[in-house]
Amino acid sequence: DEATMSHKCSLQALDITTRDLKSNNNILGGAALLLAGDFQETLPIIPKGTSTEKINACLKQSLIWSHVQLKQLTISMRSLLTGQFTTHPHDLFSSVYSNLTTEYIKPELLRDMAVLAPTNATVNTLNYDLLSQLPSQERCYRSVDTVTDPDQVTHFPTEFLNSQDPPRLPPYKLHLKVGCPVHPLHNLNAPILYNRTRHVVKQMMDHDTAINKAQGQSLKVVGLDHRTSCFSHGQFYVGCSRVVHPDLFIYVPEGKIKNVVYKAGLQ
């Protein structure tokens, strides 16, 4: 999958390896290889590379590409999910979570719905706005930040550590409400609590919370917050493909999204 992100040398290395393993001098040792991808979405990542270098590294420039038999889908599932554009974030929330104030306690509601965004800063803003709409009482949990090396305590005061918000770590102040969705950032107690599983807060005590598992990667309703442009390979396409029903809502302040495509990679 996503073969278009692969460097041409990786396919050529696979060809040499399979020939040696199978003692067969045919392409890929006579084995059939299924490659899936879209050159409009992703090309090989070349750090600080130019568009010419990216085109030169794609699979179409490989010596093996002439032996590839191309097959195209007759019906594009993504074209069926045209999405509904909105220019106000509140409309995005109400479209995705139309009954949030009355059905927030149901795990299946949060399992099948989500609002996606390209950056953590936008996600934090969305989380705060959605959390404020829940009718339950809010509770704040603070982390304990310390310096392990006693000699460095004066260089890194506690106030400075509290102000940091590094990725893959929870914030210093974690605001929660009963019914809000949460997920672990690391594996805690597999297979119950592991990374990227979705849960719902059921009860909050002084030092812990009770949660209900509500995992789901393919969603019924998805909202995309595009106030900040996507910066990663295929990020927007991935967001659109998370929904399995025609309920896709996209918040775009400008009313349109620029799709940057290297046309040379399609030829």
C-alpha positions as CSV (number, residue, x, y, z in Angstrom):
1,D,0.0,0.0,0.0
2,E,1.1,3.6,-0.7
3,A,3.8,2.3,-3.0
4,T,4.1,5.7,-4.6
5,M,6.0,6.9,-1.5
6,S,8.7,4.2,-2.1
7,H,12.1,5.1,-3.6
8,K,12.8,3.5,-7.0
9,C,15.9,1.9,-5.5
10,S,13.8,0.0,-2.9
11,L,11.9,-1.8,-5.7
12,Q,15.1,-2.5,-7.5
13,A,16.7,-3.9,-4.3
14,L,13.6,-6.1,-3.8
15,D,14.0,-7.4,-7.4
16,I,17.6,-8.4,-6.8
17,T,16.8,-10.1,-3.5
18,T,13.8,-12.1,-4.8
19,R,15.9,-13.3,-7.8
20,D,18.6,-14.5,-5.4
21,L,16.2,-16.2,-3.0
22,K,14.2,-18.0,-5.7
23,S,17.2,-18.7,-8.0
24,N,15.1,-17.2,-10.8
25,N,16.4,-14.5,-13.1
26,N,13.0,-13.3,-14.1
27,I,11.6,-10.0,-12.8
28,L,11.1,-10.3,-9.0
29,G,12.1,-14.0,-9.3
30,G,8.9,-14.7,-11.1
31,A,6.7,-13.6,-8.2
32,A,3.7,-11.3,-8.6
33,L,3.8,-8.1,-6.6
34,L,0.7,-5.9,-6.1
35,L,1.5,-2.2,-5.8
36,A,-1.2,0.2,-4.7
37,G,-1.1,4.0,-4.6
38,D,-1.9,7.3,-6.2
39,F,0.8,9.5,-7.7
40,Q,-1.5,12.5,-7.1
41,E,-1.2,11.9,-3.3
42,T,2.3,11.0,-2.4
43,L,5.8,10.9,-3.9
44,P,9.1,9.7,-2.3
45,I,10.3,11.9,0.5
46,I,13.6,13.5,-0.3
47,P,14.9,15.6,2.6
48,K,15.4,19.2,1.3
49,G,15.1,17.8,-2.2
50,T,13.8,19.6,-5.3
51,S,10.7,18.6,-7.3
52,T,13.1,17.2,-10.0
53,E,14.8,15.0,-7.4
54,K,11.5,13.7,-6.1
55,I,10.3,12.9,-9.6
56,N,13.6,11.1,-10.4
57,A,13.2,9.0,-7.2
58,C,9.7,7.8,-7.9
59,L,8.9,4.3,-9.0
60,K,8.1,5.4,-12.6
61,Q,11.8,6.1,-13.1
62,S,12.7,2.6,-12.1
63,L,14.0,0.1,-14.8
64,I,11.4,-2.3,-13.6
65,W,8.5,0.1,-14.2
66,S,8.2,-1.0,-17.9
67,H,7.2,-4.5,-16.6
68,V,4.4,-3.1,-14.4
69,Q,0.9,-3.7,-15.7
70,L,-1.3,-0.7,-14.7
71,K,-4.9,-1.2,-13.4
72,Q,-7.2,1.7,-12.5
73,L,-10.3,1.7,-10.4
74,T,-13.5,2.4,-12.3
75,I,-15.2,4.0,-9.4
76,S,-13.4,6.3,-7.0
77,M,-14.8,5.9,-3.5
78,R,-13.2,9.3,-2.6
79,S,-15.1,11.1,-5.3
80,L,-18.4,9.8,-3.8
81,L,-17.4,11.5,-0.5
82,T,-17.5,15.0,-1.9
83,G,-17.9,16.5,1.6
84,Q,-19.8,19.5,2.8
85,F,-17.7,22.7,3.2
86,T,-18.3,25.2,5.9
87,T,-16.5,28.5,6.8
88,H,-17.3,28.5,10.5
89,P,-15.9,26.0,13.1
90,H,-19.2,25.9,15.0
91,D,-21.0,24.5,12.0
92,L,-18.3,21.8,11.8
93,F,-19.0,20.8,15.4
94,S,-22.7,20.8,15.1
95,S,-22.6,18.7,11.9
96,V,-20.4,16.0,13.4
97,Y,-21.7,16.0,17.0
98,S,-25.3,17.0,16.4
99,N,-26.6,15.4,19.6
100,L,-23.5,15.9,21.8
101,T,-25.3,17.4,24.8
102,T,-27.8,14.6,25.1
103,E,-26.0,11.5,23.9
104,Y,-22.4,12.3,25.0
105,I,-22.5,9.5,27.5
106,K,-22.9,6.8,24.8
107,P,-19.5,5.2,23.8
108,E,-20.7,4.3,20.4
109,L,-21.3,8.0,19.5
110,L,-17.7,8.9,20.1
111,R,-16.5,5.7,18.5
112,D,-18.0,6.5,15.1
113,M,-17.4,10.2,15.0
114,A,-14.3,12.5,15.0
115,V,-13.0,15.9,14.1
116,L,-9.6,15.7,12.5
117,A,-7.0,18.5,12.1
118,P,-3.4,18.6,10.7
119,T,-1.6,20.2,13.7
120,N,-1.6,19.6,17.5
121,A,-2.3,23.3,18.1
122,T,-5.6,23.1,16.2
123,V,-6.5,19.8,17.9
124,N,-6.0,21.4,21.3
125,T,-8.3,24.3,20.3
126,L,-10.9,21.8,19.1
127,N,-10.7,19.7,22.2
128,Y,-11.2,22.8,24.4
129,D,-14.2,24.0,22.4
130,L,-15.8,20.5,22.3
131,L,-15.1,19.9,26.0
132,S,-16.9,23.2,26.9
133,Q,-20.1,21.9,25.2
134,L,-20.4,18.8,27.5
135,P,-22.9,19.4,30.3
136,S,-20.9,17.5,32.9
137,Q,-18.6,19.1,35.5
138,E,-15.0,19.7,34.4
139,R,-12.1,18.5,36.4
140,C,-8.4,19.4,35.9
141,Y,-5.5,17.0,36.5
142,R,-2.0,18.5,36.8
143,S,1.2,16.7,36.1
144,V,4.3,16.6,38.4
145,D,7.3,17.9,36.5
146,T,10.8,17.4,38.1
147,V,14.4,17.4,37.0
148,T,16.2,14.1,37.5
149,D,19.6,15.6,37.8
150,P,19.9,17.7,41.0
151,D,22.7,19.8,39.5
152,Q,20.3,21.0,36.8
153,V,17.5,22.1,39.1
154,T,18.5,25.8,39.0
155,H,18.6,25.8,35.2
156,F,15.2,24.3,34.7
157,P,12.7,25.7,37.3
158,T,9.4,24.0,37.8
159,E,7.5,26.9,36.2
160,F,9.5,26.4,33.0
161,L,8.8,22.7,32.9
162,N,5.1,23.3,33.4
163,S,5.0,25.6,30.4
164,Q,6.4,23.1,28.0
165,D,4.0,21.1,25.8
166,P,6.1,18.5,23.9
167,P,4.5,16.1,21.4
168,R,3.6,12.6,22.5
169,L,3.2,13.8,26.1
170,P,0.0,15.0,27.9
171,P,-0.3,18.7,28.8
172,Y,0.6,20.0,32.2
173,K,-3.1,20.7,32.8
174,L,-5.4,17.9,31.6
175,H,-9.0,19.0,31.6
176,L,-11.6,16.2,31.6
177,K,-15.3,15.7,31.8
178,V,-17.5,12.6,32.1
179,G,-18.3,11.5,28.6
180,C,-15.2,13.1,26.9
181,P,-13.0,10.9,24.6
182,V,-9.5,10.1,25.6
183,H,-6.7,7.7,24.4
184,P,-3.4,6.6,25.8
185,L,-0.2,8.0,24.3
186,H,1.7,4.9,25.2
187,N,1.0,1.2,25.9
188,L,-0.1,1.0,29.6
189,N,-1.9,-2.3,30.1
190,A,-2.1,-4.3,26.8
191,P,-4.4,-5.4,25.4
192,I,-6.8,-3.1,27.3
193,L,-4.9,0.2,27.4
194,Y,-2.6,0.5,24.5
195,N,-1.5,3.3,22.2
196,R,-4.2,4.9,19.9
197,T,-7.2,3.0,21.4
198,R,-10.1,5.3,22.0
199,H,-11.9,5.4,25.4
200,V,-14.6,7.4,27.1
201,V,-14.4,8.8,30.6
202,K,-17.1,7.3,32.8
203,Q,-16.0,8.5,36.2
204,M,-13.4,10.8,37.7
205,M,-11.8,10.4,41.2
206,D,-9.0,12.2,42.9
207,H,-6.1,10.4,41.3
208,D,-7.6,8.2,38.5
209,T,-10.4,7.9,36.0
210,A,-12.8,5.1,34.9
211,I,-13.0,4.8,31.1
212,N,-14.9,2.7,28.6
213,K,-13.2,1.4,25.5
214,A,-14.5,2.9,22.3
215,Q,-12.0,2.1,19.6
216,G,-12.6,2.9,15.9
217,Q,-10.4,3.8,13.0
218,S,-13.1,3.7,10.3
219,L,-15.7,6.3,11.3
220,K,-19.3,7.0,10.3
221,V,-19.1,10.8,10.6
222,V,-15.9,12.8,10.2
223,G,-15.2,16.5,10.3
224,L,-11.9,18.0,9.0
225,D,-10.7,21.3,10.4
226,H,-8.5,22.8,7.7
227,R,-7.9,26.3,9.2
228,T,-4.2,25.2,9.1
229,S,-3.0,23.7,5.8
230,C,-1.8,20.1,5.7
231,F,1.9,19.8,5.6
232,S,2.5,16.0,5.5
233,H,2.4,13.6,2.5
234,G,-1.2,12.6,1.8
235,Q,-2.4,14.0,5.1
236,F,-5.6,15.5,3.6
237,Y,-6.3,12.3,1.7
238,V,-5.9,10.2,4.8
239,G,-8.3,12.4,6.7
240,C,-11.0,12.1,4.0
241,S,-10.6,8.3,3.8
242,R,-11.3,7.7,7.5
243,V,-15.1,7.9,6.9
244,V,-17.1,5.0,5.5
245,H,-20.3,6.9,4.9
246,P,-21.1,10.0,2.9
247,D,-21.0,12.1,6.1
248,L,-17.8,14.2,5.6
249,F,-17.7,17.8,6.8
250,I,-14.8,20.1,6.1
251,Y,-14.1,23.5,7.7
252,V,-12.2,25.7,5.2
253,P,-12.1,29.4,6.0
254,E,-11.1,30.4,2.5
255,G,-13.8,28.2,0.9
256,K,-11.4,26.1,-1.1
257,I,-8.3,23.9,-0.7
258,K,-5.2,24.0,-2.8
259,N,-4.1,20.6,-4.0
260,V,-0.4,20.7,-4.9
261,V,0.5,18.0,-7.5
262,Y,3.7,17.4,-9.5
263,K,2.2,16.8,-12.9
264,A,5.5,15.3,-14.1
265,G,4.9,12.4,-11.7
266,L,1.6,11.6,-13.4
267,Q,3.1,11.3,-16.9
